[in-house]
Amino acid sequence: MIKQHVTENPVMLYMKGNPSMPQCGFSAKIVQALQAEGVDFSSVNVLDYPSIRDGIKKYSEWPTIPQLYVNGEFIGGCDIVSQMSESGELKEILADVVKVDAKE
């Protein structure tokens, strides 16, 4: 199911809570970064799905949540995404999503 999520959704965020009501500060920070870029994204509240909460850590080999995927590729957690947002790298990665979507 996780593989299906990350391949069918160009921007996929596994988080605690949902974009309109994050339930941890780290999830809120990534939501803010994505919203600042004006990109549409899908999300799963791992608090509602314990099997996904455990499974996503194994899938990415990354121990923490939130986790961001773009075009099926694991980007990182809060610290990495925050650094990428500050450096402009996140904008570049998300620009590729817009291009991919435009071609479909």
RANOR-V83366 format. One line per field, one symbol per residue. phi: phi as a letter, one per 20 degrees, with the letter a starting at -180 (. if undefined). psi: psi as a letter, one per 40 degrees, with the letter a starting at -180 (. if undefined). burial: 1 if it has 16 or more other C-alpha atoms within 10 Angstrom, else 0. Layout:
phi=???
psi=???
burial=???
This chain:
phi=.fgfgfeedgcccebencgebfdbffffffgfffffemdfbdbceffecgffgfffffgelceccecdcclndfeqegffffffffenffgfffffffffffff
psi=dddddddehdhhhhihaidegieiddddddddddddefiiiiihhedegddddddddddefheihihhhhfehhdaadddddddddeeddddddddddddddd.
burial=00001100111111111110010001111110110000001111110000011001000000001111111101111100110110000110010010000000
